[in-house]
Amino acid sequence: MAGAIEIEGLRKEYRSARRRHTLAVDDLDLDVPAGGVFGFLGPNGSGKTTTLRCVMGLVRPSAGRVRVLGAPVPHGLRSVVGRIGSVIETPAMFPTMSGRENLVLLGALDGIGSRRVDEVLALVGLAERGHDLVRRYSLGMRQRLGIGAALLRDPELLILDEPANGLDPAGIREIRELLRLLGTEGRTVLVSSHILSEVEHTCDSVAIMRKGRCVAAGRVEDVLADDDESLIVEVDDLDAGLNALRDAGLDAHRDGDALVVARAATDPARITKVLAAHDLWVTALRPREHNLEDQFLALTEESNA
């Protein structure tokens, strides 16, 4: 089964009036599988938004190929654009019209009636504020309205650039639940985000960008997998415990309120035996866990150096 989005050798270079060249995307290969929620991560300037603009035909790549729902971009985009909903950067609406009026106007362009507009407003949590003028909306409400606009055509593929931007914790939770629901319905939802904890709890797969290249991609659990199988050890006297482990030839160091022991060098039974021989009793012993933020920082720290 072909991916919802297939990118091969994508390159985008911008040239300024002073003949300076900026390489925004550098030989990018990326495959977004069909169905589920796909997280697109990277620090500012890593090429995320430029990539999404290339996918939607908003900018022309300098080189490479892009296919969306099986159609080549940009020449074949017209044949599938009706199956795609997107919000790239800040959604634009008429501020002197209500949220509902904006959606009714947009829907009329595709023959979509008011019943679908009301369904979408309820879906994005704006049913009670749909008649308010957009100029009175908070940034978070405008984000939800933009997502509503992208959902009007009941799209097969939904592309969202920072959908939780400006939302309070309750709003972020609502968007998380909405994205998960859409993903379970068989749609493909590509979401660019910097809220790593939300991505980890929302997405099925992720890709991490750095300097225009993809440095990691795959299912979330695979990206989080790490060769570091260290053990976290907690004892009452950390300094004495560290000395005991090192005297026994174990690779250990202190990290905050615990000790970290390289698992490759030993096993849990030996750790407890060494510490017990020094009258030090283990209060906790567990594998070191990794989260998406750890992996993100490890993979992108070079770009911030």
C-alpha positions as CSV (number, residue, x, y, z in Angstrom):
1,M,0.0,0.0,0.0
2,A,1.4,3.4,-1.1
3,G,2.0,6.0,1.6
4,A,-0.3,9.0,1.9
5,I,2.7,11.2,1.2
6,E,5.9,10.1,-0.5
7,I,8.9,12.4,-0.7
8,E,12.1,11.5,-2.6
9,G,15.2,13.7,-2.8
10,L,13.3,16.9,-2.0
11,R,15.4,20.0,-2.1
12,K,14.4,23.6,-1.7
13,E,16.8,26.5,-2.0
14,Y,15.9,30.1,-1.6
15,R,17.8,32.9,-3.3
16,S,17.8,36.5,-2.0
17,A,18.2,39.7,-3.9
18,R,21.8,39.8,-2.8
19,R,22.4,36.3,-4.4
20,R,22.6,34.6,-1.0
21,H,21.4,31.0,-1.0
22,T,19.5,29.5,1.9
23,L,19.0,25.7,1.8
24,A,15.7,25.0,3.6
25,V,15.3,21.4,2.6
26,D,18.2,19.2,1.7
27,D,17.7,15.9,-0.2
28,L,14.8,14.9,2.0
29,D,13.3,11.4,1.8
30,L,10.1,10.8,3.8
31,D,7.2,8.4,3.7
32,V,4.0,9.2,5.6
33,P,2.0,6.0,5.9
34,A,-1.7,5.9,5.2
35,G,-3.9,6.0,8.2
36,G,-3.2,7.3,11.7
37,V,-1.5,10.4,13.1
38,F,2.0,11.3,11.9
39,G,4.1,13.8,13.9
40,F,6.5,16.1,12.0
41,L,9.0,17.5,14.4
42,G,12.0,19.8,14.3
43,P,13.5,23.0,15.7
44,N,12.7,26.4,14.1
45,G,14.4,26.6,10.7
46,S,14.6,22.8,10.3
47,G,12.5,22.8,7.1
48,K,9.2,21.6,8.4
49,T,6.9,24.3,7.0
50,T,8.8,24.5,3.7
51,T,8.3,20.8,3.3
52,L,4.6,21.1,4.0
53,R,4.4,24.0,1.5
54,C,6.1,21.8,-1.2
55,V,3.6,19.0,-0.4
56,M,0.6,21.3,-0.9
57,G,2.1,22.9,-4.1
58,L,2.4,26.3,-2.4
59,V,6.1,26.5,-3.4
60,R,8.0,24.8,-6.2
61,P,10.9,22.5,-5.1
62,S,14.4,23.1,-6.4
63,A,14.7,19.3,-7.0
64,G,13.1,16.0,-6.0
65,R,9.7,14.4,-6.2
66,V,6.6,14.6,-4.1
67,R,3.5,12.4,-4.4
68,V,0.3,13.0,-2.3
69,L,-2.4,10.3,-2.3
70,G,-0.6,8.8,-5.3
71,A,-0.7,11.9,-7.4
72,P,2.5,13.8,-8.4
73,V,2.9,17.4,-7.0
74,P,2.2,19.9,-8.4
75,H,0.9,18.6,-11.8
76,G,-1.4,16.0,-10.4
77,L,-2.5,17.8,-7.2
78,R,-5.7,19.0,-8.7
79,S,-7.0,15.4,-9.0
80,V,-6.7,14.8,-5.3
81,V,-7.0,18.2,-3.7
82,G,-10.6,17.6,-2.8
83,R,-9.5,14.7,-0.5
84,I,-7.0,17.0,1.4
85,G,-7.6,19.4,4.2
86,S,-4.8,21.6,5.4
87,V,-3.8,24.5,7.8
88,I,-0.4,25.8,6.9
89,E,0.8,28.5,9.4
90,T,-1.9,30.9,10.8
91,P,-5.3,30.3,9.3
92,A,-6.8,33.4,7.6
93,M,-10.5,34.2,8.2
94,F,-12.7,37.3,7.8
95,P,-12.5,39.0,11.2
96,T,-15.8,41.0,10.8
97,M,-17.7,37.8,10.2
98,S,-18.6,35.1,12.7
99,G,-16.8,31.8,12.8
100,R,-19.9,30.1,11.5
101,E,-20.3,32.6,8.6
102,N,-16.7,32.0,7.6
103,L,-17.3,28.3,7.4
104,V,-20.6,28.6,5.6
105,L,-18.8,30.8,3.0
106,L,-16.0,28.4,2.6
107,G,-18.4,25.4,2.4
108,A,-20.5,27.1,-0.3
109,L,-17.5,27.0,-2.6
110,D,-17.7,23.2,-2.6
111,G,-21.5,22.9,-2.2
112,I,-21.3,22.1,1.5
113,G,-24.4,23.0,3.5
114,S,-24.9,24.4,6.9
115,R,-25.5,21.0,8.6
116,R,-21.9,20.0,7.9
117,V,-20.7,23.4,9.2
118,D,-22.6,22.8,12.5
119,E,-21.1,19.3,12.8
120,V,-17.6,20.7,12.3
121,L,-18.1,23.5,14.8
122,A,-19.1,20.9,17.4
123,L,-16.2,18.7,16.5
124,V,-13.6,21.4,17.2
125,G,-15.3,22.7,20.3
126,L,-16.8,26.0,18.9
127,A,-20.5,25.1,18.8
128,E,-21.3,27.7,21.5
129,R,-19.0,30.4,20.0
130,G,-19.8,29.9,16.3
131,H,-21.9,33.1,16.1
132,D,-19.2,35.3,17.7
133,L,-17.1,37.5,15.4
134,V,-13.7,36.1,14.5
135,R,-12.0,39.3,15.6
136,R,-13.2,38.4,19.2
137,Y,-11.6,35.0,19.0
138,S,-8.5,34.1,20.9
139,L,-5.5,32.7,19.0
140,G,-6.5,29.3,20.2
141,M,-10.1,29.7,19.0
142,R,-8.8,30.8,15.6
143,Q,-6.6,27.7,15.4
144,R,-9.7,25.5,16.1
145,L,-11.7,27.4,13.5
146,G,-8.9,26.8,11.0
147,I,-9.0,23.1,11.7
148,G,-12.7,23.2,11.3
149,A,-12.3,24.8,7.8
150,A,-9.8,22.0,6.9
151,L,-12.4,19.4,8.0
152,L,-15.3,20.7,6.0
153,R,-14.8,18.4,3.0
154,D,-14.4,15.4,5.3
155,P,-10.8,14.9,4.0
156,E,-8.9,11.6,3.7
157,L,-5.6,13.5,4.4
158,L,-5.4,16.3,7.0
159,I,-2.2,18.4,7.2
160,L,-1.9,20.7,10.2
161,D,1.0,23.1,11.0
162,E,1.2,23.6,14.8
163,P,-2.5,23.1,15.5
164,A,-2.1,23.5,19.3
165,N,-0.4,26.9,19.0
166,G,-2.0,29.4,21.4
167,L,-4.1,26.8,23.2
168,D,-4.4,26.5,27.0
169,P,-3.9,23.0,28.6
170,A,-7.6,22.2,28.3
171,G,-7.6,23.2,24.6
172,I,-4.5,21.2,23.9
173,R,-6.2,18.1,25.4
174,E,-9.2,18.7,23.2
175,I,-7.1,18.9,20.1
176,R,-5.2,15.8,21.1
177,E,-8.4,13.8,21.5
178,L,-9.7,15.2,18.2
179,L,-6.6,14.2,16.3
180,R,-6.6,10.7,17.8
181,L,-10.3,10.3,16.8
182,L,-9.6,11.4,13.3
183,G,-6.7,9.0,13.1
184,T,-8.7,6.1,14.2
185,E,-11.4,6.8,11.6
186,G,-8.9,5.8,8.9
187,R,-7.7,9.2,7.9
188,T,-4.1,10.2,7.7
189,V,-3.3,13.2,9.9
190,L,0.1,14.9,9.5
191,V,0.7,17.3,12.4
192,S,3.7,19.6,12.7
193,S,4.3,20.4,16.4
194,H,6.8,21.5,18.9
195,I,4.8,20.2,21.9
196,L,6.7,16.9,22.2
197,S,4.7,15.4,25.1
198,E,1.5,15.8,23.0
199,V,3.1,14.3,20.0
200,E,4.3,11.3,22.0
201,H,0.8,10.7,23.3
202,T,-1.1,11.4,20.1
203,C,1.0,10.1,17.1
204,D,1.5,6.7,15.8
205,S,4.6,7.6,13.8
206,V,7.0,10.5,13.8
207,A,9.8,12.1,11.7
208,I,12.4,14.4,13.2
209,M,14.0,17.1,11.0
210,R,17.3,18.8,11.4
211,K,18.8,21.3,9.0
212,G,16.5,20.3,6.2
213,R,17.1,16.5,6.6
214,C,15.2,13.7,8.3
215,V,17.3,12.4,11.1
216,A,14.8,9.8,12.5
217,A,11.5,8.4,11.3
218,G,9.3,5.5,12.1
219,R,6.7,4.4,14.7
220,V,7.0,6.3,18.0
221,E,8.1,3.2,19.9
222,D,10.8,2.5,17.4
223,V,12.1,6.1,17.5
224,L,12.2,5.9,21.3
225,A,14.1,2.6,21.3
226,D,17.7,3.3,22.3
227,D,20.8,1.2,22.6
228,D,21.4,2.8,26.0
229,E,20.1,0.1,28.4
230,S,21.4,1.8,31.5
231,L,19.9,1.1,34.9
232,I,18.7,3.7,37.4
233,V,19.7,2.9,41.0
234,E,18.5,4.7,44.1
235,V,20.2,4.3,47.5
236,D,20.2,6.5,50.6
237,D,23.9,7.4,50.4
238,L,24.6,8.2,46.7
239,D,28.2,9.1,47.2
240,A,29.0,5.9,49.0
241,G,27.0,3.9,46.5
242,L,28.8,5.5,43.6
243,N,32.2,4.7,45.2
244,A,31.2,1.1,45.9
245,L,30.0,0.5,42.3
246,R,33.1,2.1,40.8
247,D,35.4,0.1,43.1
248,A,33.8,-3.0,41.8
249,G,34.7,-2.0,38.3
250,L,31.2,-0.9,37.2
251,D,30.6,2.0,34.8
252,A,28.5,4.3,37.0
253,H,27.8,8.0,37.4
254,R,25.5,10.3,39.4
255,D,22.5,11.9,37.8
256,G,20.5,14.0,40.1
257,D,19.0,12.0,43.0
258,A,20.0,8.6,41.5
259,L,22.9,6.6,40.1
260,V,23.1,5.5,36.5
261,V,24.9,2.2,35.8
262,A,25.7,1.1,32.2
263,R,23.7,-2.1,31.8
264,A,26.2,-3.6,29.3
265,A,28.7,-3.8,32.1
266,T,26.6,-5.7,34.6
267,D,23.2,-7.0,35.7
268,P,20.7,-6.0,38.4
269,A,21.8,-8.9,40.7
270,R,25.4,-7.9,40.7
271,I,24.5,-4.2,41.5
272,T,22.4,-5.2,44.5
273,K,25.1,-7.6,45.7
274,V,27.9,-5.0,45.5
275,L,25.9,-2.4,47.4
276,A,24.7,-4.9,50.0
277,A,28.3,-5.8,50.7
278,H,28.8,-2.2,51.8
279,D,25.6,-2.1,53.9
280,L,23.9,0.0,51.2
281,W,20.4,-1.0,50.4
282,V,18.7,-0.4,47.1
283,T,15.4,1.6,47.3
284,A,14.8,1.5,43.5
285,L,16.3,-0.3,40.5
286,R,14.8,0.2,37.1
287,P,15.7,0.5,33.4
288,R,16.4,4.0,32.2
289,E,13.4,5.2,30.2
290,H,13.6,7.5,27.2
291,N,10.9,9.9,26.0
292,L,10.4,11.8,22.8
293,E,11.9,15.0,24.2
294,D,15.2,13.1,25.1
295,Q,15.4,11.7,21.6
296,F,14.5,15.0,20.0
297,L,17.2,16.9,21.9
298,A,19.8,14.2,21.2
299,L,19.1,14.3,17.5
300,T,18.8,18.0,17.1
301,E,21.4,19.4,19.5
302,E,24.0,19.6,16.8
303,S,21.8,22.2,15.0
304,N,21.7,24.4,18.1
305,A,25.5,24.2,18.9
